[in-house]
Amino acid sequence: MFTILIGILMLMIFWKLLKFALKASWGLVKILFTIVFLPLVLVGLILAGLAAFAVPVLLILGGYAMLCSKKL
């Protein structure tokens, strides 16, 4: 009986740590894409001669960022 209790508690702790790890990694991926990946894609589009495509993408993403920004 004690072994089952310890096993259940261990699974609960494992589940909480897994949820925390997923939240932390998702936050890091969002920051990485926002700061590194998106500017590189936009610069690549400009250098490839696709400025007509890069400017609307930049405007749409900028508008989305302004609408979804949290006010402190």
PDB file of N, CA, C and O in Angstrom, chain B, residues numbered from 101:
ATOM      1  N   MET B 101       0.806  -1.182   0.000  1.00  0.00           N
ATOM      2  CA  MET B 101       0.000   0.000   0.000  1.00  0.00           C
ATOM      3  C   MET B 101       0.864   1.266   0.000  1.00  0.00           C
ATOM      4  O   MET B 101       0.580   2.233  -0.707  1.00  0.00           O
ATOM      5  N   PHE B 102       1.918   1.231   0.808  1.00  0.00           N
ATOM      6  CA  PHE B 102       2.826   2.370   0.881  1.00  0.00           C
ATOM      7  C   PHE B 102       3.537   2.575  -0.450  1.00  0.00           C
ATOM      8  O   PHE B 102       3.780   3.712  -0.852  1.00  0.00           O
ATOM      9  N   THR B 103       3.873   1.491  -1.134  1.00  0.00           N
ATOM     10  CA  THR B 103       4.546   1.578  -2.427  1.00  0.00           C
ATOM     11  C   THR B 103       3.641   2.229  -3.465  1.00  0.00           C
ATOM     12  O   THR B 103       4.111   3.017  -4.286  1.00  0.00           O
ATOM     13  N   ILE B 104       2.364   1.914  -3.440  1.00  0.00           N
ATOM     14  CA  ILE B 104       1.417   2.524  -4.389  1.00  0.00           C
ATOM     15  C   ILE B 104       1.300   4.019  -4.117  1.00  0.00           C
ATOM     16  O   ILE B 104       1.259   4.818  -5.052  1.00  0.00           O
ATOM     17  N   LEU B 105       1.247   4.398  -2.848  1.00  0.00           N
ATOM     18  CA  LEU B 105       1.166   5.811  -2.485  1.00  0.00           C
ATOM     19  C   LEU B 105       2.405   6.575  -2.974  1.00  0.00           C
ATOM     20  O   LEU B 105       2.288   7.657  -3.548  1.00  0.00           O
ATOM     21  N   ILE B 106       3.574   6.007  -2.744  1.00  0.00           N
ATOM     22  CA  ILE B 106       4.817   6.636  -3.203  1.00  0.00           C
ATOM     23  C   ILE B 106       4.825   6.725  -4.729  1.00  0.00           C
ATOM     24  O   ILE B 106       5.246   7.740  -5.284  1.00  0.00           O
ATOM     25  N   GLY B 107       4.368   5.682  -5.410  1.00  0.00           N
ATOM     26  CA  GLY B 107       4.315   5.694  -6.873  1.00  0.00           C
ATOM     27  C   GLY B 107       3.385   6.778  -7.396  1.00  0.00           C
ATOM     28  O   GLY B 107       3.717   7.459  -8.367  1.00  0.00           O
ATOM     29  N   ILE B 108       2.227   6.948  -6.770  1.00  0.00           N
ATOM     30  CA  ILE B 108       1.278   7.988  -7.188  1.00  0.00           C
ATOM     31  C   ILE B 108       1.870   9.371  -6.969  1.00  0.00           C
ATOM     32  O   ILE B 108       1.766  10.236  -7.838  1.00  0.00           O
ATOM     33  N   LEU B 109       2.491   9.585  -5.816  1.00  0.00           N
ATOM     34  CA  LEU B 109       3.115  10.876  -5.536  1.00  0.00           C
ATOM     35  C   LEU B 109       4.253  11.163  -6.515  1.00  0.00           C
ATOM     36  O   LEU B 109       4.423  12.301  -6.952  1.00  0.00           O
ATOM     37  N   MET B 110       5.019  10.154  -6.855  1.00  0.00           N
ATOM     38  CA  MET B 110       6.115  10.330  -7.809  1.00  0.00           C
ATOM     39  C   MET B 110       5.570  10.710  -9.184  1.00  0.00           C
ATOM     40  O   MET B 110       6.142  11.566  -9.858  1.00  0.00           O
ATOM     41  N   LEU B 111       4.475  10.086  -9.606  1.00  0.00           N
ATOM     42  CA  LEU B 111       3.873  10.430 -10.890  1.00  0.00           C
ATOM     43  C   LEU B 111       3.314  11.855 -10.883  1.00  0.00           C
ATOM     44  O   LEU B 111       3.390  12.558 -11.891  1.00  0.00           O
ATOM     45  N   MET B 112       2.755  12.279  -9.748  1.00  0.00           N
ATOM     46  CA  MET B 112       2.244  13.650  -9.654  1.00  0.00           C
ATOM     47  C   MET B 112       3.378  14.664  -9.777  1.00  0.00           C
ATOM     48  O   MET B 112       3.243  15.668 -10.476  1.00  0.00           O
ATOM     49  N   ILE B 113       4.471  14.407  -9.112  1.00  0.00           N
ATOM     50  CA  ILE B 113       5.625  15.314  -9.203  1.00  0.00           C
ATOM     51  C   ILE B 113       6.192  15.312 -10.614  1.00  0.00           C
ATOM     52  O   ILE B 113       6.541  16.368 -11.142  1.00  0.00           O
ATOM     53  N   PHE B 114       6.287  14.148 -11.225  1.00  0.00           N
ATOM     54  CA  PHE B 114       6.780  14.061 -12.592  1.00  0.00           C
ATOM     55  C   PHE B 114       5.891  14.852 -13.537  1.00  0.00           C
ATOM     56  O   PHE B 114       6.395  15.546 -14.420  1.00  0.00           O
ATOM     57  N   TRP B 115       4.579  14.761 -13.368  1.00  0.00           N
ATOM     58  CA  TRP B 115       3.633  15.479 -14.238  1.00  0.00           C
ATOM     59  C   TRP B 115       3.793  16.992 -14.079  1.00  0.00           C
ATOM     60  O   TRP B 115       3.776  17.724 -15.069  1.00  0.00           O
ATOM     61  N   LYS B 116       3.947  17.466 -12.834  1.00  0.00           N
ATOM     62  CA  LYS B 116       4.125  18.897 -12.607  1.00  0.00           C
ATOM     63  C   LYS B 116       5.438  19.391 -13.218  1.00  0.00           C
ATOM     64  O   LYS B 116       5.481  20.478 -13.796  1.00  0.00           O
ATOM     65  N   LEU B 117       6.495  18.612 -13.096  1.00  0.00           N
ATOM     66  CA  LEU B 117       7.771  19.009 -13.689  1.00  0.00           C
ATOM     67  C   LEU B 117       7.700  19.004 -15.208  1.00  0.00           C
ATOM     68  O   LEU B 117       8.309  19.854 -15.858  1.00  0.00           O
ATOM     69  N   LEU B 118       6.971  18.062 -15.780  1.00  0.00           N
ATOM     70  CA  LEU B 118       6.812  18.016 -17.229  1.00  0.00           C
ATOM     71  C   LEU B 118       6.037  19.231 -17.732  1.00  0.00           C
ATOM     72  O   LEU B 118       6.406  19.822 -18.747  1.00  0.00           O
ATOM     73  N   LYS B 119       4.969  19.609 -17.032  1.00  0.00           N
ATOM     74  CA  LYS B 119       4.208  20.790 -17.415  1.00  0.00           C
ATOM     75  C   LYS B 119       5.070  22.050 -17.324  1.00  0.00           C
ATOM     76  O   LYS B 119       5.014  22.907 -18.206  1.00  0.00           O
ATOM     77  N   PHE B 120       5.862  22.161 -16.263  1.00  0.00           N
ATOM     78  CA  PHE B 120       6.741  23.313 -16.109  1.00  0.00           C
ATOM     79  C   PHE B 120       7.778  23.372 -17.221  1.00  0.00           C
ATOM     80  O   PHE B 120       8.060  24.449 -17.746  1.00  0.00           O
ATOM     81  N   ALA B 121       8.346  22.235 -17.585  1.00  0.00           N
ATOM     82  CA  ALA B 121       9.349  22.199 -18.650  1.00  0.00           C
ATOM     83  C   ALA B 121       8.748  22.595 -19.988  1.00  0.00           C
ATOM     84  O   ALA B 121       9.386  23.306 -20.765  1.00  0.00           O
ATOM     85  N   LEU B 122       7.538  22.150 -20.269  1.00  0.00           N
ATOM     86  CA  LEU B 122       6.890  22.517 -21.526  1.00  0.00           C
ATOM     87  C   LEU B 122       6.566  24.005 -21.575  1.00  0.00           C
ATOM     88  O   LEU B 122       6.729  24.637 -22.620  1.00  0.00           O
ATOM     89  N   LYS B 123       6.109  24.576 -20.456  1.00  0.00           N
ATOM     90  CA  LYS B 123       5.826  26.010 -20.422  1.00  0.00           C
ATOM     91  C   LYS B 123       7.105  26.818 -20.622  1.00  0.00           C
ATOM     92  O   LYS B 123       7.110  27.802 -21.362  1.00  0.00           O
ATOM     93  N   ALA B 124       8.179  26.410 -19.971  1.00  0.00           N
ATOM     94  CA  ALA B 124       9.445  27.133 -20.090  1.00  0.00           C
ATOM     95  C   ALA B 124      10.008  27.034 -21.503  1.00  0.00           C
ATOM     96  O   ALA B 124      10.481  28.032 -22.049  1.00  0.00           O
ATOM     97  N   SER B 125       9.966  25.865 -22.092  1.00  0.00           N
ATOM     98  CA  SER B 125      10.515  25.716 -23.440  1.00  0.00           C
ATOM     99  C   SER B 125       9.650  26.453 -24.464  1.00  0.00           C
ATOM    100  O   SER B 125      10.187  26.992 -25.432  1.00  0.00           O
ATOM    101  N   TRP B 126       8.336  26.492 -24.280  1.00  0.00           N
ATOM    102  CA  TRP B 126       7.474  27.232 -25.199  1.00  0.00           C
ATOM    103  C   TRP B 126       7.778  28.725 -25.114  1.00  0.00           C
ATOM    104  O   TRP B 126       7.792  29.409 -26.138  1.00  0.00           O
ATOM    105  N   GLY B 127       8.019  29.234 -23.922  1.00  0.00           N
ATOM    106  CA  GLY B 127       8.381  30.635 -23.771  1.00  0.00           C
ATOM    107  C   GLY B 127       9.702  30.957 -24.451  1.00  0.00           C
ATOM    108  O   GLY B 127       9.837  31.999 -25.091  1.00  0.00           O
ATOM    109  N   LEU B 128      10.673  30.068 -24.314  1.00  0.00           N
ATOM    110  CA  LEU B 128      11.966  30.284 -24.958  1.00  0.00           C
ATOM    111  C   LEU B 128      11.850  30.237 -26.478  1.00  0.00           C
ATOM    112  O   LEU B 128      12.506  31.014 -27.171  1.00  0.00           O
ATOM    113  N   VAL B 129      11.030  29.344 -26.997  1.00  0.00           N
ATOM    114  CA  VAL B 129      10.844  29.251 -28.447  1.00  0.00           C
ATOM    115  C   VAL B 129      10.180  30.513 -28.981  1.00  0.00           C
ATOM    116  O   VAL B 129      10.570  31.006 -30.040  1.00  0.00           O
ATOM    117  N   LYS B 130       9.194  31.044 -28.279  1.00  0.00           N
ATOM    118  CA  LYS B 130       8.537  32.281 -28.714  1.00  0.00           C
ATOM    119  C   LYS B 130       9.525  33.436 -28.742  1.00  0.00           C
ATOM    120  O   LYS B 130       9.541  34.216 -29.695  1.00  0.00           O
ATOM    121  N   ILE B 131      10.343  33.554 -27.712  1.00  0.00           N
ATOM    122  CA  ILE B 131      11.343  34.625 -27.674  1.00  0.00           C
ATOM    123  C   ILE B 131      12.358  34.445 -28.787  1.00  0.00           C
ATOM    124  O   ILE B 131      12.722  35.412 -29.458  1.00  0.00           O
ATOM    125  N   LEU B 132      12.817  33.226 -28.990  1.00  0.00           N
ATOM    126  CA  LEU B 132      13.800  32.964 -30.036  1.00  0.00           C
ATOM    127  C   LEU B 132      13.262  33.304 -31.410  1.00  0.00           C
ATOM    128  O   LEU B 132      13.959  33.939 -32.200  1.00  0.00           O
ATOM    129  N   PHE B 133      12.045  32.900 -31.714  1.00  0.00           N
ATOM    130  CA  PHE B 133      11.463  33.207 -33.016  1.00  0.00           C
ATOM    131  C   PHE B 133      11.238  34.701 -33.185  1.00  0.00           C
ATOM    132  O   PHE B 133      11.461  35.241 -34.268  1.00  0.00           O
ATOM    133  N   THR B 134      10.802  35.368 -32.137  1.00  0.00           N
ATOM    134  CA  THR B 134      10.512  36.795 -32.236  1.00  0.00           C
ATOM    135  C   THR B 134      11.782  37.615 -32.423  1.00  0.00           C
ATOM    136  O   THR B 134      11.809  38.538 -33.238  1.00  0.00           O
ATOM    137  N   ILE B 135      12.817  37.292 -31.690  1.00  0.00           N
ATOM    138  CA  ILE B 135      14.027  38.110 -31.714  1.00  0.00           C
ATOM    139  C   ILE B 135      14.986  37.693 -32.821  1.00  0.00           C
ATOM    140  O   ILE B 135      15.654  38.552 -33.396  1.00  0.00           O
ATOM    141  N   VAL B 136      15.077  36.415 -33.137  1.00  0.00           N
ATOM    142  CA  VAL B 136      16.081  35.945 -34.089  1.00  0.00           C
ATOM    143  C   VAL B 136      15.472  35.573 -35.438  1.00  0.00           C
ATOM    144  O   VAL B 136      15.912  36.078 -36.471  1.00  0.00           O
ATOM    145  N   PHE B 137      14.487  34.716 -35.445  1.00  0.00           N
ATOM    146  CA  PHE B 137      14.017  34.113 -36.694  1.00  0.00           C
ATOM    147  C   PHE B 137      13.251  35.091 -37.576  1.00  0.00           C
ATOM    148  O   PHE B 137      13.516  35.176 -38.775  1.00  0.00           O
ATOM    149  N   LEU B 138      12.305  35.831 -37.002  1.00  0.00           N
ATOM    150  CA  LEU B 138      11.489  36.749 -37.803  1.00  0.00           C
ATOM    151  C   LEU B 138      12.317  37.848 -38.466  1.00  0.00           C
ATOM    152  O   LEU B 138      12.122  38.098 -39.655  1.00  0.00           O
ATOM    153  N   PRO B 139      13.231  38.516 -37.760  1.00  0.00           N
ATOM    154  CA  PRO B 139      14.051  39.521 -38.456  1.00  0.00           C
ATOM    155  C   PRO B 139      14.924  38.915 -39.554  1.00  0.00           C
ATOM    156  O   PRO B 139      15.127  39.543 -40.593  1.00  0.00           O
ATOM    157  N   LEU B 140      15.435  37.721 -39.342  1.00  0.00           N
ATOM    158  CA  LEU B 140      16.250  37.084 -40.376  1.00  0.00           C
ATOM    159  C   LEU B 140      15.419  36.775 -41.618  1.00  0.00           C
ATOM    160  O   LEU B 140      15.899  36.931 -42.741  1.00  0.00           O
ATOM    161  N   VAL B 141      14.192  36.346 -41.426  1.00  0.00           N
ATOM    162  CA  VAL B 141      13.317  36.067 -42.561  1.00  0.00           C
ATOM    163  C   VAL B 141      13.011  37.352 -43.321  1.00  0.00           C
ATOM    164  O   VAL B 141      13.049  37.367 -44.552  1.00  0.00           O
ATOM    165  N   LEU B 142      12.708  38.430 -42.599  1.00  0.00           N
ATOM    166  CA  LEU B 142      12.403  39.695 -43.258  1.00  0.00           C
ATOM    167  C   LEU B 142      13.612  40.257 -44.004  1.00  0.00           C
ATOM    168  O   LEU B 142      13.464  40.766 -45.115  1.00  0.00           O
ATOM    169  N   VAL B 143      14.793  40.175 -43.417  1.00  0.00           N
ATOM    170  CA  VAL B 143      16.011  40.632 -44.105  1.00  0.00           C
ATOM    171  C   VAL B 143      16.270  39.758 -45.324  1.00  0.00           C
ATOM    172  O   VAL B 143      16.658  40.262 -46.377  1.00  0.00           O
ATOM    173  N   GLY B 144      16.060  38.465 -45.191  1.00  0.00           N
ATOM    174  CA  GLY B 144      16.229  37.567 -46.341  1.00  0.00           C
ATOM    175  C   GLY B 144      15.262  37.894 -47.464  1.00  0.00           C
ATOM    176  O   GLY B 144      15.634  37.845 -48.637  1.00  0.00           O
ATOM    177  N   LEU B 145      14.031  38.227 -47.120  1.00  0.00           N
ATOM    178  CA  LEU B 145      13.067  38.608 -48.152  1.00  0.00           C
ATOM    179  C   LEU B 145      13.480  39.896 -48.849  1.00  0.00           C
ATOM    180  O   LEU B 145      13.346  40.011 -50.068  1.00  0.00           O
ATOM    181  N   ILE B 146      13.978  40.859 -48.096  1.00  0.00           N
ATOM    182  CA  ILE B 146      14.436  42.119 -48.696  1.00  0.00           C
ATOM    183  C   ILE B 146      15.628  41.859 -49.619  1.00  0.00           C
ATOM    184  O   ILE B 146      15.680  42.381 -50.733  1.00  0.00           O
ATOM    185  N   LEU B 147      16.577  41.058 -49.158  1.00  0.00           N
ATOM    186  CA  LEU B 147      17.769  40.776 -49.972  1.00  0.00           C
ATOM    187  C   LEU B 147      17.429  39.954 -51.213  1.00  0.00           C
ATOM    188  O   LEU B 147      18.113  40.063 -52.231  1.00  0.00           O
ATOM    189  N   ALA B 148      16.400  39.150 -51.142  1.00  0.00           N
ATOM    190  CA  ALA B 148      16.012  38.329 -52.286  1.00  0.00           C
ATOM    191  C   ALA B 148      15.154  39.108 -53.278  1.00  0.00           C
ATOM    192  O   ALA B 148      14.760  38.577 -54.316  1.00  0.00           O
ATOM    193  N   GLY B 149      14.871  40.358 -52.960  1.00  0.00           N
ATOM    194  CA  GLY B 149      14.089  41.169 -53.877  1.00  0.00           C
ATOM    195  C   GLY B 149      12.588  41.020 -53.693  1.00  0.00           C
ATOM    196  O   GLY B 149      11.817  41.356 -54.592  1.00  0.00           O
ATOM    197  N   LEU B 150      12.175  40.531 -52.566  1.00  0.00           N
ATOM    198  CA  LEU B 150      10.749  40.344 -52.316  1.00  0.00           C
ATOM    199  C   LEU B 150      10.224  41.391 -51.338  1.00  0.00           C
ATOM    200  O   LEU B 150       9.451  41.075 -50.434  1.00  0.00           O
ATOM    201  N   ALA B 151      10.649  42.635 -51.526  1.00  0.00           N
ATOM    202  CA  ALA B 151      10.225  43.701 -50.624  1.00  0.00           C
ATOM    203  C   ALA B 151       8.724  43.908 -50.701  1.00  0.00           C
ATOM    204  O   ALA B 151       8.104  44.289 -49.709  1.00  0.00           O
ATOM    205  N   ALA B 152       8.127  43.665 -51.865  1.00  0.00           N
ATOM    206  CA  ALA B 152       6.685  43.821 -52.005  1.00  0.00           C
ATOM    207  C   ALA B 152       5.934  42.810 -51.140  1.00  0.00           C
ATOM    208  O   ALA B 152       4.775  43.037 -50.793  1.00  0.00           O
ATOM    209  N   PHE B 153       6.569  41.718 -50.797  1.00  0.00           N
ATOM    210  CA  PHE B 153       5.963  40.727 -49.916  1.00  0.00           C
ATOM    211  C   PHE B 153       6.360  40.978 -48.456  1.00  0.00           C
ATOM    212  O   PHE B 153       5.564  40.738 -47.548  1.00  0.00           O
ATOM    213  N   ALA B 154       7.586  41.459 -48.230  1.00  0.00           N
ATOM    214  CA  ALA B 154       8.085  41.636 -46.867  1.00  0.00           C
ATOM    215  C   ALA B 154       7.404  42.792 -46.151  1.00  0.00           C
ATOM    216  O   ALA B 154       7.143  42.707 -44.951  1.00  0.00           O
ATOM    217  N   VAL B 155       7.115  43.872 -46.868  1.00  0.00           N
ATOM    218  CA  VAL B 155       6.511  45.038 -46.215  1.00  0.00           C
ATOM    219  C   VAL B 155       5.104  44.737 -45.687  1.00  0.00           C
ATOM    220  O   VAL B 155       4.820  45.073 -44.537  1.00  0.00           O
ATOM    221  N   PRO B 156       4.209  44.120 -46.472  1.00  0.00           N
ATOM    222  CA  PRO B 156       2.901  43.783 -45.886  1.00  0.00           C
ATOM    223  C   PRO B 156       2.986  42.798 -44.720  1.00  0.00           C
ATOM    224  O   PRO B 156       2.223  42.900 -43.759  1.00  0.00           O
ATOM    225  N   VAL B 157       3.905  41.856 -44.808  1.00  0.00           N
ATOM    226  CA  VAL B 157       4.082  40.915 -43.690  1.00  0.00           C
ATOM    227  C   VAL B 157       4.517  41.676 -42.447  1.00  0.00           C
ATOM    228  O   VAL B 157       4.019  41.418 -41.352  1.00  0.00           O
ATOM    229  N   LEU B 158       5.435  42.603 -42.611  1.00  0.00           N
ATOM    230  CA  LEU B 158       5.900  43.406 -41.487  1.00  0.00           C
ATOM    231  C   LEU B 158       4.777  44.255 -40.907  1.00  0.00           C
ATOM    232  O   LEU B 158       4.664  44.376 -39.688  1.00  0.00           O
ATOM    233  N   LEU B 159       3.949  44.842 -41.757  1.00  0.00           N
ATOM    234  CA  LEU B 159       2.835  45.655 -41.276  1.00  0.00           C
ATOM    235  C   LEU B 159       1.797  44.812 -40.533  1.00  0.00           C
ATOM    236  O   LEU B 159       1.283  45.231 -39.496  1.00  0.00           O
ATOM    237  N   ILE B 160       1.492  43.643 -41.055  1.00  0.00           N
ATOM    238  CA  ILE B 160       0.512  42.766 -40.406  1.00  0.00           C
ATOM    239  C   ILE B 160       1.031  42.301 -39.043  1.00  0.00           C
ATOM    240  O   ILE B 160       0.298  42.330 -38.054  1.00  0.00           O
ATOM    241  N   LEU B 161       2.289  41.875 -38.995  1.00  0.00           N
ATOM    242  CA  LEU B 161       2.841  41.407 -37.729  1.00  0.00           C
ATOM    243  C   LEU B 161       3.017  42.551 -36.737  1.00  0.00           C
ATOM    244  O   LEU B 161       2.850  42.355 -35.533  1.00  0.00           O
ATOM    245  N   GLY B 162       3.348  43.730 -37.222  1.00  0.00           N
ATOM    246  CA  GLY B 162       3.452  44.885 -36.332  1.00  0.00           C
ATOM    247  C   GLY B 162       2.110  45.266 -35.747  1.00  0.00           C
ATOM    248  O   GLY B 162       2.013  45.578 -34.560  1.00  0.00           O
ATOM    249  N   GLY B 163       1.065  45.243 -36.574  1.00  0.00           N
ATOM    250  CA  GLY B 163      -0.276  45.527 -36.080  1.00  0.00           C
ATOM    251  C   GLY B 163      -0.730  44.496 -35.064  1.00  0.00           C
ATOM    252  O   GLY B 163      -1.340  44.837 -34.050  1.00  0.00           O
ATOM    253  N   TYR B 164      -0.434  43.248 -35.336  1.00  0.00           N
ATOM    254  CA  TYR B 164      -0.794  42.183 -34.399  1.00  0.00           C
ATOM    255  C   TYR B 164      -0.061  42.371 -33.062  1.00  0.00           C
ATOM    256  O   TYR B 164      -0.644  42.190 -31.993  1.00  0.00           O
ATOM    257  N   ALA B 165       1.214  42.733 -33.139  1.00  0.00           N
ATOM    258  CA  ALA B 165       1.979  42.948 -31.915  1.00  0.00           C
ATOM    259  C   ALA B 165       1.435  44.123 -31.119  1.00  0.00           C
ATOM    260  O   ALA B 165       1.403  44.081 -29.889  1.00  0.00           O
ATOM    261  N   MET B 166       1.007  45.172 -31.815  1.00  0.00           N
ATOM    262  CA  MET B 166       0.454  46.325 -31.101  1.00  0.00           C
ATOM    263  C   MET B 166      -0.889  45.989 -30.457  1.00  0.00           C
ATOM    264  O   MET B 166      -1.173  46.450 -29.351  1.00  0.00           O
ATOM    265  N   LEU B 167      -1.715  45.195 -31.129  1.00  0.00           N
ATOM    266  CA  LEU B 167      -3.010  44.845 -30.579  1.00  0.00           C
ATOM    267  C   LEU B 167      -2.906  43.882 -29.400  1.00  0.00           C
ATOM    268  O   LEU B 167      -3.699  43.943 -28.460  1.00  0.00           O
ATOM    269  N   CYS B 168      -1.928  43.002 -29.465  1.00  0.00           N
ATOM    270  CA  CYS B 168      -1.820  41.958 -28.448  1.00  0.00           C
ATOM    271  C   CYS B 168      -0.844  42.298 -27.330  1.00  0.00           C
ATOM    272  O   CYS B 168      -0.649  41.487 -26.424  1.00  0.00           O
ATOM    273  N   SER B 169      -0.224  43.481 -27.369  1.00  0.00           N
ATOM    274  CA  SER B 169       0.736  43.821 -26.332  1.00  0.00           C
ATOM    275  C   SER B 169       0.004  44.072 -25.019  1.00  0.00           C
ATOM    276  O   SER B 169      -1.095  44.627 -24.989  1.00  0.00           O
ATOM    277  N   LYS B 170       0.639  43.652 -23.951  1.00  0.00           N
ATOM    278  CA  LYS B 170       0.067  43.832 -22.615  1.00  0.00           C
ATOM    279  C   LYS B 170       0.561  45.157 -22.063  1.00  0.00           C
ATOM    280  O   LYS B 170       1.749  45.470 -22.135  1.00  0.00           O
ATOM    281  N   LYS B 171      -0.345  45.915 -21.523  1.00  0.00           N
ATOM    282  CA  LYS B 171       0.032  47.194 -20.933  1.00  0.00           C
ATOM    283  C   LYS B 171       0.438  46.952 -19.482  1.00  0.00           C
ATOM    284  O   LYS B 171      -0.257  46.264 -18.735  1.00  0.00           O
ATOM    285  N   LEU B 172       1.567  47.525 -19.100  1.00  0.00           N
ATOM    286  CA  LEU B 172       2.062  47.317 -17.740  1.00  0.00           C
ATOM    287  C   LEU B 172       1.389  48.221 -16.765  1.00  0.00           C
ATOM    288  O   LEU B 172       1.690  48.176 -15.573  1.00  0.00           O
TER     289      LEU B 172
END
